[in-house]
Amino acid sequence: MSNGFGKSRTPAYARPPKGYPLGTNIYFRVCSKIVIPILKALTKRDWRGTENLPKSGAVIVACNHMSYADPLVFAHYLYANGRAPRFLGKESVFRVPVIGRIVSGAGQIPVHRESDRATEAVDHALNVLSLGHCLGIYPEGTLTRDPELWPMVAKIGLARLALKSRVPVIPFAQWGDQNLLPRYGKRVTLWKRTKVTIVAGPPVDLSEWFEKADDHDAQVAATQKVMQAITTLLEEIRGESAPAVIFDPHTSELPRVGKFTAEKPAKARNRK
C-alpha cells in the first residue's frame, strides 16, 4: 500500500498507538510544530472537561460540526491532553496533493460518503478501536445544515461503532471556530484572536443497547442519546436552548453532504 503510509505496507490507522501524546507519529509531530503555533496565534482557547478524556485505552470522542476548522481545533484539544486522534473524514480530502499524504500518514480514516463503500470505514474504525486508539467522529457526517448552527439529526455510524466495540463514548461540544472560519467559508479571520470553546462531558452510557448492536432502532436511540449529550453541552456554552424540533437533513431539500447555499428557500430548512 503506497497511498501516503511511508515505506510500511500497514496503514497508519492499523498500527497500535505509541508515544506521547498516545498515538502520535512523525506526521503528527511535524504538523503539530506548524499548526499549533498558528492556532495559538489565531484563537483564545476555553477548554473544559479535560478530566473526562481517558489518557489511554480505546475511546470514541464525538463532537458537533460547524466549520472546516473544527477538526484542527478539536485535534489540538485532544493532542494537548495526551491523545493523538484518528478521525473519520471524507475520502476526497485523501486525494488532495500533499494534504492527502499528511492525513493518511497521520492515520486518519477515509469515508466514501453516500456510496456502497461507506461501510469500509466502519471496519477500519473498529480495528482502530481494537488497537486502543482515540477515534474522533462528527456524528452528523457533514457540517450542520441548521440555520443557527445547532446539531442536526445524526447518522447512525457512531452507534454502530459504539455498540459493537463497547468502548466509552465521550461527548464534546465546540463553539466559536465558526467565527474563525465560517461554514463553507474560505477566508480565515486574521485581524483578531477568536475565542474557541471546547467542552468534554462524561461518558454516555449506551449499555442498554449493547445486546442490540445490529438493531436499527437501537442504533437510532443510541445516536439520539449521544447527540442530546452534545447538544446539552453546546447549550451550556451558548447560554441558550436548542430548538425543540431538531433539524432533519433526511426531510430537507438541502443536499445531504457537500456545500449548500444559504439562499435556499425557508422550506428547504425543514424541521419535522
Steps between C-alpha positions, in 0.01 A plus 500: 500500500660825390238773552686709754598241757875518447707184448277276709216317326293522818258797499577748776153451647574125537794541734473495882533842669841594634683800637370816661248629423380143472468409133743760371734441205734703282210660311336619821829626642596700192152644442457591866815715482338696218126496571490547879693832502265629229192396699641661814555823307149500352291376795435553867429156646237419761547128563290321757432144613849369430461258792239311294749405226665161578878513483523151353282227354250499218252787504260670259487879517194650329444868426270743317611628158471861377819595316790358303713625791330256739742206457804721555382663822354172628820308421697773679290446814549123484870514414576748778322269745690186412317340205592507130160427338398300195214678328248370251517744208362537151699303243547795263740665747731199471539566127619860542873530423719533811202528736386150405841358579507677837156384615569146383838494670343631820269199498172667413226281351337578162123479467334451162187693590164415343648198317500123529857525634398701807502188720872455438567785740303322774724195469814713511368698798419184695857384440633835622298461820613140549858630499426755773483827305300816560248518215351838410155518339268774384173302523310734268732392219529852355473863608167565669225634277320660793474876431607582857779239498337267752573125464266330257370143480811283475585186308516167682863417421608613846253263665613208286857554616414568863266203543727253323820612674344590838767762560429826687335777299596852613271780378662831403363835397698773331399856427675806363712369217214574259608860561857407410390327178128524413306195385630423149700822514850541360618815678650459845451781754850639547439842650412373848543193716177300491372343820449125455330300773521121516334302777518126570221333693496172694463174305156429356358172636388292202506165679125445467551446126818288507309180432322664204803624309350404162149624572414818309266638765766448766756678283264794452427523873870481592584768244230727637633460855852600395373795297287617792811498721689704239210744463472546877869590519455747213203658675722560803767663285256718307282581800180428310270211420511300181182487285239256627484339156832380362591582142477180297710483182308190391184704445667818374545606139860591577766256375591233753873566466715766342466876474160664488396861453342702776260651247289184489131567573389473859304182430832330414608543860235258602433421863279195548 
